[in-house]
Structures are given as structure tokens and as C-alpha cells.
Amino acid sequence: MRQGRPPAFLARFSTRLRSSTPWQIILGTLLCIHLLRNALLLLGLNPPEPMARVYSRNFYRASWIFTATDAGFWTAMNIRPIWARHFFSCLFSIYFLVFADQADEVSRKYRATLTVEQIRTSMERGRNPIIRFLNILERPSMGLVRKICLPRSNPHLAPITLYLFHPGPPSTLVHTVELVLNFPGGGFVSMSPDCHDDCLRQSAKLSGKTIVSVDYGKAPEYPFPWALEECFEAYTQIIASNGACLGMNMEGSEPLRVIFFGDSAGGNLASGVMLKIIEDPGKIRHPSGLVLVYPCLDFRISAWMSEESSTVLRTESSLELPGLLEAKDHMAHNSPLALIPDTVSRWRGRRSLSLSERVEGTARKWMDGENQAPRRDPGRVGTRLMMSSRTSYISDRILPSELMRSMAILYIGPNHRPDFEKNYLLSPIVAPDHLLAQFPPIYLLCGEKDPFVDDSVVFAGRMRAAKAKRSYSRPASSAQEGGELGGKGDEVHLQLIKGISHGFFTMLPILPEAKGALRITAGWMKALLHKGEGGAGESPGPGASDQQAHDDWIKTAVLPEHRLMERRRVAVTHPYSANMDPSTIVGLASHPNLDPAEKIINDGEVTLPSPGHVTTDGGVGDSGENGENGVLFEV
């Protein structure tokens, strides 16, 4: 090769390029770049997507659509004017649907320091007029949709806003005596009833019942317990007027029958309102039942620091490490997850209000600190070690850990330090047995892969245990009278849907399992209100016309409760089962998978006949397969 001459292969390549047009060169260059960027994928060496095999195929596709819309809406959230923001939100979402990996990366970066505005932009995507127009075919018409304002007992407080959905002709509302009172989800931070419009309309249509949804105040402007007090007062006013404040039951010939329906954060509020009703000295009439869908019932997150540790941190930070205390002061920032000051914009130099400043003047009456009681250290009961669902599904695509932490910080607010082991209005799962025993019939529905699935399973198990213990401890004559604990009033039902996670009621247009789940809950509503009327009860489910299709869906999509733990076994102690009192074994007596012949009654308590049924470490001996009889100890 002569000096100054290129290698032979470069000379041949240059000759070929001379014969190519510019657009061919550009297209070829882009193709080469794309092949290089996806070389591992083409060779089958790319790392596996962690949730691809966890979710069902339908839910996995739906989760990618939600991730793409999150990335698109967050990218466009600062565009002005608002009509352009709506348009580009959808345009960017379509772009991220095509480039799904890029959508995942964009979403990951935004979630690292979520702000209130970002949470609301993501979760309230249904308010986009383009999306609302596309969902019009999925939205059934109602005979009457009305917005109602109930004045508060305190005249200085804003009225409570309710949304009424009546499926029948408007003239029939005055004769209606059955009501579904809905507490909508949204992480206590976002999503008013109008964001659940499709779900509420379809529920009203399928059940044939009037639904009233409460638009409670959202955090951080209205932290705990503002929303709980609003929902409780809404129920008491409805019961006190026998429905007249809603334009229902105007004849007043019979009492209004009410059931509670709540999803996610709304399930927490529905349970909290029920506990307040039980404790109320005025003996408010109880609802006929509760329907809870993927409820959040437990705020006992291990990341919370104890009071002792917080005191030490304040002392040390004030002397030598002031930045450490600043990082722990979540409410002094714009994002509850920020570790450095973020109230001043880097680009414009403008200062935004901190989370603490947002609260000022809005909810002072409800933010008194709680007296701290010494934390009880119960004796540990040996159990089979398992990882909690919040940790197992920490990478959940719909409810990631960053979103859960943000919502918990925002809802509790700056002036509360609740005792998570005892505050059952915040964490209904820790309610004492004597309160759980007084709950009306309850139905719980949750996805098998939901980070909150343990909440549903443990809550159902504790309630079964409490009801069984109280039922067997009552005199026989009292038990035969019926009452709040007699007969079918003690029913606790739990169903889990295979391969799906959180928030499936917001995926009705794109997730077939969500439509089947909605039919289940509509059947439960009809069953509970029929029981409240004094009927013998009816099996939950849809009407006879589509009963076969519903039964087929149940066989393929619904996971029996006792099979849950066979699909998730990890060697880490669950925070609840480790502290379970041994007396809760009584709950196994009312578990549907335990043969009645195996129950033994001793001094008002129910035990299992031999150590072969439940081993000392919570496992199952020869009499059970895969822990079916011991499911309450596994969760």
C-alpha cells in the first residue's frame, strides 16, 4: 500500500458511496445506527423485562399504554395554552407507544422526584377532552347525572360535593330507596368522581342501582383526616335525611338502604367511615355492606422512622449535620421525594410554594398532633417466611414504590405523627377485633400481582377471625336471634384476579379482565342491597342472560384465595404475620377451605384438632396441601 492511499476496502466502500444518492446514504446510516442500538435484541441477548412474565398478557399491554401516556402527558405538561397541551399530550403519547423503551426511561426519571402536579397530570389523564371523546362508546347513558352540594355542619367549611348517577328515568329517583355510596380512589391526592365517570356509569348500569360519589378534599391541601371526616359527614347527612338531601326516597315510607363502594384509597376511606360509624355514640344506622376493590388498608411502611430515631436525628442535625434534617423535612420541598431544596426554579428563578405552605389556612382544625403511646412488642409467632406484596412488587408498572411513598407523605401531612400500629382510622387493617366483628357483609376484589394484595387478604382473614371468635363466644340463644353477627351477615368474601395489578377499573376500554371484574362488583352490589331488604340473598354475579359468559370468565381469570400463596413463596417475614396473636387461629374455623368436620370448639374458641394440621412454624402438615388450611398465617 502506497503512502497517502486509503486501504483497499475503504476505497471500494467510497466507490460504492459515490454511486448512491443522498437519501440512500441517510437512510442507510439511520438503519445502521438502529441495528447497532438493537444488536442485543436481535441476537436475543437483551435483559428480560422484569414484569413481562409477572402480569397477564392483557395487563402487560395495558401497563405499557399507561406508561406511554404517563411519559407523553408529563412531557407536555408545561406547554401553554391548554388546548395545545391537550393535543401534544396525546401526540407525545402516540410517539411513546411506538418507542416503548424510551417511554419507560422518561417515566423513570419523572417518578424519581414526583411533584403533586405530576401525580395529578398522570392520574387525571381521563380529563383530556380527546381521551374523553375516544371513550364515548364505552360510556353508557344515564337517566340522570347531577352534582349536589351538601352544606357542612360547620358553616365555616365548604360544602361537600357529591356526584349522583341514576340509571333509571329521572322521575323514578324520588321513589328510590337503594343507594351505593362511592368513595373514589386516587391515592388521596387526585382523581375526583369525574375521573371515574366511565366506571361509575357502567357500575350503575350493570347493577341498576343509584350511585353517589363523594368528591372529598385531596392532599396535600387537605391532609388526614380531612377526607375521612368529609366522607363520614356525607353519610350521616344522607342517613339523617333518609335520602331526601339527594332527592331520593321522598315518600319516606321505608328506610334508605346504603352500601359502601370504594377502590384503592377509597377502600381505605370506606373502611375508616365504617369504623367511625361503629364507634359513634349516637348509634348511626349501619350500611348493608361494603365492596372494596384493591383497597389500601395499611400505612405501616418499614421506612418510617421511630420517634426515638427522629429525636436523635434532630439533635445531631442541629449541631453538625443541618443538611440531613433538611433532607428529612419532606413537606419543606415542592416534591415530597426531593432530597435538596427544590422550591426555586433553576430556569426561571421563580419560587414556588412548599408543601407546608400549601396547607396553611386550609385544614388547621384537622391537623392536631396525636399523643404517642409506647409501641407494643407482642410475642412473635413462628411463621413460614414470605416477602410482603409491597416489597415483592416494588417495581410494579402501575403503582411503583415512588408513587406509594409520595402519596403516603402527602396524605399524612406535616403536623401528624400517627401511631401506625394503633391508628386504625389511618390503617384499618390494625383495627381491634371487637370493631372488625361488627362489620356488615364485605366483599373484597384485588389483583393477584397488586402491591396491596396482602392488605386485602390479611384484612379478610382478621375479619373472619374476629367474627368467628365473637360468634362462638356468644350464647346460643343470642346467636339464633340473628342480629349483626347472625347467619349470613358475617360473610366475608375475597376474590383475586390472576396476573393483574392495581387500578384495573381505570383500564376498562383496554383491559378485558376489568370488564369482568366490574360485572362481579355490580353483582355484589345487588346481592348486598337485596340482603339489606331482608331477602334471603342472591349469589353475586350478573343476570341470567350472560351468566354462562360470566362463569367462563370466573374460571379463567379469578384466582381462588387459597391458591394465592402457591404462586408467591419467598423467604422473608411478612410484617403482619410476624406479630399475629396466636388466638387468630380461630379465623381458620370460618375459612371456606377448612372442612367443618375439622373444627373443634373449646371454651368459646375454635382450634384445629391436631398438630398435623398447622405446624408450629405456621406451615401446613399432612392434612393440608401447599398451605391451603393455613393461608391466614402465610399472608
N, C-alpha and C positions, 0 to 999 in steps of 0.2 A: 504494500500500500504506500503510495507516494505521500510525502508530507503536504498537508493542506487539503488533501482529498478526504471526503467523508467515507466511513465504512461502506462496503458494498450493499449491505441490507438497507442502510439509510438512504443510499442513492436510489435503490429500487422503490423504496417507500415514497420518496419525494417525487419520483416519476409518476407513480400511481396517483398521488395527490394532485398533480398538475392536470390530470385528465378528469378530475372531479369538479363538480360545480360547488359554489359556496354553501348552498343549503345542504348538500350531501355531506360536506365536511362538518358543518354544525350538527346535523342530525347524528352522524357517526360518532362525533365527540361526546354528545349527550348520552348516546347509547352505551358507549364505553364506560362513562362515569357511573351510569346506573348499574351496569353489570358489576363493576368493581365494588360499589356500595352494597350490593346484594349478593356478593360472591358466596358468603357463608350460607345464605338462604338457598341458593341454587345448588350448593354442594351438600345440603342437609346438615350443616354443622352449626346452625344458629341455635342459641339457647332457647329452651322451650318457654312459652308463655305460662307463668305460674298458675293462672286461673282458668286456662283453657279446658283442663280436664276436671276442674272442680265444679264448674257450672254445667247445666244442661246446654245443649247446642243453641236452643232458642234464647235462653237468658244470656248466654255469652255474646250472641249477636246484638241483643238489646243493650247490653252493657257497653259495647263499642259505640253504638249510636249515641248513648248518653255521654260517653267520653268525648266524642266528636262535637256534640252540641255544647258541652262544657267549654271545650277549647275555643270553639267559634264564638260563643257569647262572651267569654272573658276577653278574647282578643278585641272584640268590637265594643266593649262596654264603655269606653271613653269617647266614642265617636259622637259628635253633635252635628246636626239636630237629631231628635229622637227617631224620626222616620228613617233616616239614614242608618241609625244604629240597628233598628229592627231589620232592615234589608241586609246590611252587611253581616249581622249575626247569623242569619240563615245562609248567606253566601259562604262565609268562612266555615260554617258547619259542614256544608257540602264538600268544601275543599278538604277538611279534616276527615271526612268519611272516606275519601279516596286515599289520603296519606294517613292511615290509622296510627302508625308508629309515631309520627310527628305529633299527632293529637295527644297521645299518651305522654310524650315528653313535655309538651306545653302544659297539660293539666298537672303533671307532677310539680312543675315549677310554681304554678299558681297556688297549689294546695300547701306548699311549704309555709307560706305566711298568709293564710286566708284572712280577708277582712270581712266585715259584715256585709258590705256592698257586693263583694264577690260571691258570698254564700247566697244572698238573695237573688243575684243575677242568674246563678246556676239553677237554683231550685225553683225559681218562678219563671222558667222559660216558657211555660204554658200560657203566659200572658201575652206573648208575642202575637200580634194580630195575624201574621202569616201562618203560624202554627195553629192558632185557633181556627182559622179558615180551613186548614187541611184536616182538622179533627171533626169537622161539622157532620160528616157521615156517621161518626161514632157517638154523636151526642143526641140522645133521644129527646123528643119534645116533652115538655111538662105542661100540665094543665094550668099550673100557677107557680111562678117563681117570684118571691117577694123578699125585700130587705126590710128587716124590722129592727127598731132601736128600743131597747128596754131601759128605762131610767133606773139608776142605781139607788140603793137605799141611802147612800151618802150623796146629797145633791151636789157636792163639790167635785164629784168624779164624773168622767164622761160616760155616757150611756153604753150599754153592752149591745154590740151589733150582731144580729143573727141573720142567717140566710135560710129561707124556707123553700123547700122543693115539694110540691104536691102533685102526684101523678094523675089524679082524677080531675074531673071538671071543677072549676073554681067554686061553683055553688055547693059542692059536697064538703068543702073544708070545714064549714060551721058544724057539721054533724060528725066529724072525725074524732075518734076517741083513742086512737093508737098513734104513738109518736116515737120516732127514732131520733134521739138527741146525739148529734155527732160532734166530736172534738177532733178537728183535723190535725194531721201531723205536719211536720216541717222543722223538726229539731228545736222547737221553742223559739226559733229565730225568724222564720219566714213562712210563706205559704198560707194565705188566707183561704177561706172556703171557695173563692172564685178560682183558685188554682186547682182545686179538687172537683171542679164543676162536672167533668165527664164521669168520674167515679160516683159522685153523689146522685147525678141524674140516672145513671144506669142502676144503681142500688135501689133508688125509689121506684124505678120502672119494674125491676125484677121482683121486688118484694111487695109492691103495691102499697107501700106504707109512706106516710109523710115523713120527710127528714128535715130537721132543723139543725143547722151547723153554726157553731159559736165562733165568731171572729175575735178571739181573745188577744190581749196585748202581747207583743213579741219582745223578746230580749234583743239587745241589751237595754233598750229604753225602759222595758218593764220586766225586771228580773223576778225570780222566785220570791214569794209565792203569788205574784200578781195574777198570772194566768189561771192558777188553781182557784183563787178567790172569785175571779170573774165567772168561771165555769160553774162553781158551786152556787153563786148567787143567781145565775141564769136558771139553773134547775129549781132552786127554791121558789123563784117567782113564777115559773111555769106551773109548779105543783100548787102553790098557794092560790093561783087564779084558775086552777083546773083546766089550763089551756086557753082560757079566754084572752090572755095577753097576746096570744098568737093568732087569734081569730078562730080557734078550734073549740069544739065541744061547747058551743054557745048555749045549748039547751041545758047542759049540766046535769043530765039525767043519770050519768054514771061517772065514776072516777076515771081520769085520764090514765091510760096505761103507757108507760115510758120504758124504753131500753136505751142503754148507752152503746155507742159505736165509736171506737177510736183506733187510729193507726199510728204506729211509731210514737212520737211524743204525745199524740192524742190518746194513746193507750195508757200512758203514764197519768195523764190528767183524768181520764175516766176512772182509773183505779183510785187515784187520790180523792176525787169527789165522792166516790163510794165510801171510802174510809171516813171522810168528814161527815157523811150522812149517818153512818153507824154511830159515830161518837157524839152527834148533835143531841143536846139535852131536850130539844123540842120534839124529838121523835118524828123527823120528816119521813113521809112515805117513801119506801124503798122502790127503786126501779125494778122491773120484772126480770132483768138480766143484763149481761154485758157481752159485747162482741169486741174482742181485742185482736188487732191484726199487727203482726210483728212489733209488739209494744216494747218500749224502752222502760224497764222496771227497776234497774239497778244502777246507782251512781257510785258504787263502791269501786273506784278505779285505783289500782295499787299505786299509781304515780302521785296521788295526793300526799302531801307531806303531813306528818302529825303536828299537833300543836307544839309539842316539845321541840321538834326539829325546827319548826318555824321560828320559835323564840331564840334558839341558838343562832340561826341564820341571821336574824335581825341584829343580834348583838355583835356578831363577828363582822357583818357588813358595815354597820355604822362606824366601826373602828378602822378597819383596814381594807375591806373589800366592798366599797359602795356600789360598784358595778354589778355585783352578784345580786344584791337586793333589788336593783333596778330591773334586772332581767326577770326576777320573780314577780314583779309588780305588773301582772298581765293587763290589768284594767287601765294602766297609765299609757298604753300604746293604742295605736289605731287598729292593729291586728292582735288578737289575744294570743297568737303564737309567736309574736315578734320577740327577739332577744335583745334588741338595741332600740333606741328611740326612733320612732317612725312617724311622728305626728307632723313633721316638717317635710314637705315635698322636696326631693333632690333637684327636680327640674324647674319648678316654678318658685320655690322658696316660700310657698304658702303653708300656713299651719292649719291643720285640721283638728277637730275636737278629739280628745282622747275618749276612751270608753267610759271612764269615770265621769267625765264632764257631760256625756250624753245622758247619764242617769239623773243628774242634778235636776230637781224640780219636777220629776215625773212620778217617782214611786217611793218617796221618803217614808210613807206610813207603813210600807210593807217590807222594809229592809232593816228592821231591828235585828241585831245580832242575837244568836241563840246561846244560852248557857251551856257550857260544855260539861258533859258528865264523864267520869272516868270510863275509859274503854274496857268493856268486859272481855276477859280472856277465857272463853269456855274451853273445857277439856276437848282435846282432839279425838275424833273417831277415825280409826283406820279405814281408808277407802282405797279403791283402785285409782291410781294416779292418772289424771287427764288434764289436758290443756283447756282452758276456758275458751268459749267460742269467740270472745273479743280478741284473744291472742291468736287463736287458730286462723281467723280470717282477718288478720290485721292489714292484709293487702287487698281487701275487698274493693271491687271496682266501683261500687255504688256508695258504700259507706266506709271510706278509709279512716284510719286512725286519726289523721289530721282533722278531719271533719268532726269526728266524735269529740275530740279534745276541745276544739273551738266551741262547739255548742254547749258542752258542759260548763266551760269557763263563763260563757256569756249568760247562760241561764241562771247560774248561782249568783253572779253579780259580785260587786266589790265589797259589800258590807256583811256578807254572810260567811260563817264558818260552820256549816252544819255537821252534826254527828252522823256520818254516813251509816253507822251501824244501827242507829236508832231512829233516825228521821224517816218514818215510813210514808210521810206525805211527799217527800222527795224521791225515796226509793221504796215503792210499795212492796217490794219483794221481802223486806225485813219487817213487815207488819207482824204484830204478835198474833198467836194462834186464835185467841178469843175474838179478834176482829175478822180474821180470814174466815172463821167458821160461820160468820153471819152474812157472807156474801151471797147474793142470789145466784141462780144458774149462770155459768160463764162459759163462753166459747173462745178459744184461742187458735189463731191461724198464723203460721210463720213459715218462712223458707228454711229448708234444711241447712243451707250454707250461710244463713244470716248471722252477722256478729252478735245479734241479740237473741239467738235461738235459745241459749241457756236461760235467759230471763223467762221465756215462756214456759219451758219445761220445768224449771225449778218452782216457778210461781204456781203452776198447776199441781205439782207434787206437794208443795207445802199446803195448798188449799185442800187437797184431798185428805192429807194427814190431819189437818185441823178439824175438818168436818167429820171425819170418821171418829176421831177421838171424842169430840163433843157428842156425837150421835150415840156412841156406845156408852158414854158416861151418863146419859140422861135416863131417867126412869122409863120403863116400858110404856106406861100409860101416857106419859108426856110425849113420847116419840110417836105414838099412834095418833095423836091429835093433829099431826101434820106440822103446821107452823112453818117457820122459816128454815127448819132443818129436816123436815119430814119428807119422805118419799123422794120424788123426782126433783124437788127443789134443790137437792145437793149436787146435781150433776155438774161435773167439770169435764169439758171436752177439749182436747187438743189435737190438732191436725197439722202435719208438716208437709210441705210440698217439695218434692225431690229436685235437687240440683239448682235451686234458685236462691237468691239472696234477698236483700232489702228493697223496699219501695216498689214492689211489682204492681201496686194499684195505680202508679203513675205511668205505667207502660201498657195500658190497655190497647192502644192501637197497634203495638208491635210485638206483644207477647201473648201467645195463645193461652198459656197457663194462667195469666192474670184474669182472663175472662171466665175460666172455670172456677177460679178462686172467688170471683165476685158472685157467681151463682151459688156457691157454698154459703157465703155470708148472708146473701139475701134469703136463703132457706132458713138459716139460723134466726134471722130477724122475725120471720113469720112464725117459727116454732116458739120463740120466747114470748111473743105477744099473744099467741094462742094460749100458752100456759097461763099467762097473766090474766087471761079472760076466764080462767077456771076450767079450760078444756083438758083433755087427757094428754095433750101434747102430740106433736107430729114429728116424724123423723126429719132432720134437717135435709134440705135439698130443694130442687126446683119442682115445678109442676109435672104432672104425669106426661105431658106432651113431649118433653125432652128428657124424661127420666133415664132412658136407656143410654143416651149420649152422655148424660151426667155420670152414670155408673161406670161407663167405659173410661171416662176421664179420670175418675177416682182411682181405678185400678192401675192406671199408668203413671199418674202424676203425684198422687198423695202417698206420703211415706207414713206408715203406722208409727205411733210414738215409740213403741218398744223396740223398733228396728233402728232408731237414730244412732245409738251408740255403737252398733256394729260397724257403722260407716265412719266413725271418728274415734280412734283409740291412740292416745299419746300419753307419755309418762310424765305428766305434770299435775300437781294437786290443784283442783278447782277451788277457788277462794270460798265458795259457799259450802261445798260438801265437807271441807276440812273442819268447819265449825258446826256441822249439823249435830243437833242434840240426838242421843240415841233413841229418845222416845218417838222420833219421827218415823220409826219403823212402822208405827200404826198406820201410816199412809199407804203402806203396801196392801193393807186389807181392802182398801177401796179401789186399788189399781185394777183396770179392766183385764189385765193379763194374768191375774192371780186367781186360781181356782177357788171358789167359795168353800170347797171342802177342806182347803188347806188353812183356813182361818181359825184361830183359837182365841177365845175371849178369856182374859184373866184379869179380874179386878178392874173392869172397865177399860182395859187396854187390849189391843189386838197384837199378837205376836205370831211368828212363824213357828211351826211345830218342831223343827229340829235344826241343828247347826248345818245340816246338809243343804238347806235352802239358801241361807245367806251366810257367808263366811265372815270371820272376824275382821277381815280387811275390806269388807264391802263387796267382795266378789261373789259369784254365784257358784254354789256347789253342784252336786249331782242332779238336783231337781230342776235346774234351770239351764236353758241354752243361751249362751252368749249374753248372759246378764239380763234376761228379759224380766225376771221377777225382782231384780234389784235395781231397776232403772232409776229409782229416785236417789239412790246412793251414787250413781255414776255421773250425775249431772251437777 
